[in-house]
């Protein structure tokens, strides 16, 4: 049913793409055409406007002069007729001018280069419609962002595996014994090379493609198009993209204020919710910023909508997408020029989520549904000083995930095991302060598993919570380059008791090319 | 007629959408104009008069190069009929992102609702290499033309044309007010020239008053920044002192620019330092703009 309504919606939306709603409104405003004035048609529009304006001014002056005549002369029939004739002519001129202006508006030129060396010649009476920009012709804007780190920890390089092994979360990293997202070697690493392309496709669409190159792998991190001229307020995005849930979810690693991703994202979404699908967002014209969004996603993301299928275990179902649906709301009250405040709430439901757990002897296949919700809040203070001095960012997000899974297989044998209900949550809170021009200091607290339990056949197993403390100092020589020094201490609940670690990172990032601006 | 056809073709929901989207604005409602900076807001207010309602996105005490595309900006952009931008990539760090998220197709570049001042005038310092090793360069030209009153007058008359095309009923008011602004600038110009005549020149922090210097034939002796967008280093400041020791001039910097560098130069060279707003107040009128230029002229003249 959802798929049907989605299709119907898309069909309607495309039918409504017909251009020119505003143009039609403008045409309606223009008065009906009058008898053509006796003027050469070859005259440039701007000259013609100037000439008609001049004529109109003269006639207005003449009417004013006549009206200021002594009372005795006024009121005669001939006098009134003269004024009426002049006023008729003025009206004609005005409607002709209005028509010319409406024409000019419809035929605004594109990019242009003013030729006048002094900049002081009379202006084009319509105002040029072009944009002066360094954007390079028809090529997409390209940027390349290498993310290099030096890394070390006091657990023989195993600290990232300790995060992935947090008790109760059943992450991919735990299941496969390590090397999930964000795993690095001790020493120097080129974690990722982000190559992004963006530009407008045609009058209707903008497009982005972001490739993440790491080692020998190239991953299409994002590849989507987004509508430009839709129904005002409505925007549709489709392709592969970072979901609009939460605040940090759609940020690329180079936008993070810390070297690594927050623990709740790492443990609940395997890093981030990044899916193929459709997003529709609606920004109603309200005095307070309110954005509402819905997504229908294929449903392959680790942690919430993993789809392993019969190839992994015979007892796993194979179900057509979309299998994951999300919704989000963002509200931002205006707090003046010096601040920005935004609250968000997200909800998601997956129709199918499959996991494989290590059983006593053979791996267990679990299958069921997942529901999650999240709350986020961000406050940014802009001190107005240059190079970020005195700026403050406070940011926090909470996510809670519930998985209702059944054991459907043991090894290659289908079984009908008891249902297991998992509930886990995660929270992070961070503050970043610009303590000097171009320098920031950041502090972050990550908590995971404040709620951390499994209900199976009336019995509840609870797991301990995990936490991480992070501090960093960042130096941004310009907005295109960055050095970051980060220390973290983790204290995690593992299957065999608690595991602690200390980590240090030194990061260098830079942005090469026409890197676009970031959204809030 | 067209709506009737749509109804049959697209069904009930589509009709509702089209009717909603095509509902004409109330006849007397002022045009919603969003200006990126307070100078452009001043211009929109001066030219538009009662026919416009102006919202300014960037506060006057901030550097318009570096702003965050905040949700509150999106609220204004979402409701805008006309966007008046400085252009020439001054707002490139935040305006494109804001426009992408504002879900308002009327004000995208190329649409009648997008007006960029830089496209109306000729820019100086055009054609510099697009090489970031030279700092925060603007290959399309210096975007700070809002410090040049005659160029602003030209932008005003172009803006009058655009507003006239959008609300033809108020056309004569727009052009009359734009002309009045141009006349006020022309009347003040000789006095500015007289005041700065014989001034030895100025050190600016950034290339933000270059148009004014060119207009009034004032020599720019140096910049506090070693290259645009990079904070002054000690060696750069020492070089400047060595080069300018014993000469005369004045140091002028904008309120949001740090004053350590300018103060160091002032002390070492024995010059005066002036800290002035680069933008007019958010609700400024034409008189406030001319007074704002008066301040800069007086500061330049104080180097004599």
Interface residues (C-beta under 8 A of the other chain):
Chain A: X12 X15 X16 X21 X22 X24 X25 X26 X28 X29 X30 X53 X56 X97 X98 X101 X102 X104 X105 X106 X108 X110 X112 X114 X115 X116 X117 X118 X119 X120 X121 X122 X123 X124 X125 X126 X127 X128 X129 X130 X131 X132 X133 X134 X206 X226 X228 X229 X230 X231 X232 X233 X234 X235 X281 X282 X283 X285 X286 X287 X288 X289 X291 X330 X332 X334 X335 X337 X338 X340 X342 X380 X382 X384 X385 X386 X387 X389 X437 X438 X478 X479 X480 X516 X517 X518 X519 X520
Chain B: X2 X9 X10 X11 X13 X14 X17 X18 X21 X22 X24 X59 X61 X62 X63 X66 X67 X68 X69 X70 X71 X72 X74 X75 X78 X79 X87 X88 X89 X92 X93 X94 X95 X96 X97 X100 X101 X102 X103 X104 X105 X106 X108 X109 X110 X112 X114 X115 X116 X118 X119 X120 X121 X122 X123 X130 X132 X136 X138 X139 X140 X141 X145 X148 X150 X151 X154 X155 X157 X158 X159 X160 X161 X162 X164 X165 X166 X168 X171 X172 X175 X229 X230 X231 X256 X257 X258
